[in-house]
């Protein structure tokens, strides 16, 4: 069995983004990453190397490369996702590896590390970042997909992951900025099913009856975005 997301999950997320679902988060991360350039690079010393941990289909890194010259490296556990990214953005580098283990990168070699709804190793992120580098992390906000979870799982549980993230990264990083990105589109059943495929690694059999009963639904997509600088 292949590790990471399946091709079905990758295809579902691609269809969602093509419809604009989740576009607000991609745009916000790209905007912030484009602005977060270490001073030494602003002064012309070296190229901007950006690493995306859990890069998925490559949308964030690909969009960033369109607005700013970078040397982009995407690290992704799923072969299906990495192949999808490589076909769409062949000028960037795509690596199949576990992003929360030791990173296949040199010390002080990276200007920005991205992690959008993925796992990461704070110590490794600190090791590969150059002085003045930044770690940009997005995690699901407490109300992310709350309406969909309530409809499918029968309960609306909201869990704040922000404090845990800050504590986990505190030995190496300080928080420079924190914002929440939120959109609430109205989605039909087909799009909701893609959201489930892309988020929960496919529809759970025990929830199949509730999934089939879904109608149009207003769904919150919300992420907390952190810009972390080396301590």
N, C-alpha and C positions, 0 to 999 in steps of 0.2 A: 504493500500500500504506500502511495506517495505521501511524503510529509507536506504539511502546509495545506493551503486552500486548494480545492479541486478546480478543474476547468469550469464546472458549472457555477461555482461561486465567483470565479474571475469574470466569466461572461455576464453574470447577473449584475455585478458592480459596474461593468462597462456600460450595460444598458441603462442603469440608473443615472450615471454621469452624463450619458448622451441626452437624457431627458432633463438634465439640470438638477437632479436630486443629489444633494451633497456638494454642489458647486460652490456654495458660500464658504465652506471650510477650505476647499482647495484654493480658492482665490485669496483667502485671508492668510493662509500659511505661505503661499507664494509671495504675497506682498511683504510680509514680515521678513521672510528669508532674503528677499532681494534687498531689503534695507539694512540687514544685519551683516555688514561687512567689517571685518577687523581693520583697525587703523593702518596696520602695516600694508594691507592690500590696497587700501584707499590711496596710499602713497606710492603704489606701483611696485611693491616688492612681492613678486610671485603671483601665481594664478589662484583663483578662488576655487577650492575643491569643496564640493558639497556632497555629503553622504546621506542617503535616505535609508533608514533602518526599517525593515518590513515594507519595502517599497511597493509591493503589490503590483498593479498594472502599470505603474510608472507615471501616473498622471501628474503628481505633484512635482517630481523632478523634471519631467518633460516640459511642463508649463513654465517652471523656473528657468530652464535653459532657453526658452523663447524670449524671455524678458531681460535676461542678464547672461553675459558670457560666463560659463562655468565649466569646470571639469566635474561631471556628475557621476556618482557611483551609487547604484541601487543594490542593496543587499536584501535578499528575499529567500525564505525557506521553500516556498512553493515553486517547483519547476514550471508549472503551467503559468503562473503569474509572471515569472521572469521571462519566459519565452514570449508572452503577450507584450511585455514592455519592450523587449529587444526588437520585435518586429515594428513597433510603432515609433521607437526612438533609437535608431541604430547608432547614432553618434555618441550616445552615452554608454557607460559600462554597467553591465548587469551581472551580479554574482549570486549564485545559489549557495547560501550559507545561513546558519542560525544567527540572527542579529543580536541575540542576548547572550551569546558566548563570546569568546575572544574574537575580536574583529580582525580581518585580514588586511590591516592597514598599519603603516608605520607610525611611530610616536610623533606627535606635533605636526601631523601632515594634513589636517583638515581644518577648514575655516568655519564650516557650519555642519552640524549633525541634525538631521530631521528624524522625528519619530511620530507618525500620525496614526493613532489608534493601534500602535504596535508595542512589542516588548523591547526592552533595552537594558543594557548593563551600565549603570552610571559610572563605574570605575573605568570601564573600557572607553566610554564616551569621553571622559576626561583625558585619558591617555592619548587618544588620537587627535584631540583638538589642539591647535596652535594657541599660543598666548593671545588673549583677546578674542578667541573663538566663542561660538555660541551653540547651545543646544536648544532646539525648538521642538517642543513636545505638545501634541494634542491628545487629549483623552476624552472619553464620553462624559458629558456633564450629567448631573443627577437626573434630569428630566429627558435625557436622550431616549427616543423611541418609547416614551412612557405610555402613550395611547395604544401603540401596537402591542406592547408587552401585556397591557391590561386585557386587551381583546383576545390574545392568543393564549396567554398563560394564566389568565384569571386574576391577576393581581398587579397593582401599580406600586412597585418598590423603587424608591429613589435613593441612590447611594452616592455620596460625595467621595470621589477618589483623590481630590486635590491635595488634602493635607498629607495623605500617605505618600503621594508623589514627592511633595516638598521634603518630607522627612527622609525618604529614600535617597534623594539626591543631595541632601544638606552637607555631607562630608566633602563634596567636590564642587558644588555649584551654589550660587545664590540666585534668587528670583529677581529678574529685572522688570518683567512685565507679565501681567496675567489678564486675559480677556476671555469672554465667552462669545462664541459664534452660534447663532441660533436662526433656524428657518422653520416654517411650519406649513408645508405644502399640503394640499388635498390630493390624495393618491387613490387610484382605483385598485381593485384586487390584484390584477396582474403585476402592477408595480409593487404593491405590498408584498407579494410572494417573492419578487426579486430582492426586496429589502431583507426578507427573512433568509433567503439563500445566501446573500452576501454577508449577512451579519452573524447568523447563528450556525454557519456551516451546513446549510440545508434545512429544510423544514423537518421538525421533529415528528415522528410518527404519532406520538401520543397527542399531538396538537392538530393533527390533520383535519379533524372534523371542524374545529374552530377556524382554521385557515380557510377552508372551503366556504365557510359561512360569512367571511369578511365582505363588507361592502365598501363604498367610498369612505375614506377616513382622513381626518386632519391629523398629521403626525409631526411631532416635534423632532427635529434633528439638531442636537446641541452638543457642542464640544467646548471644553475648557482648554485654552491655548496658553502655554507658558514659554516665555523666553528666559532661558537660564544662562548665566555667564559663569565662567570658571572662578572659583573662590580664590 
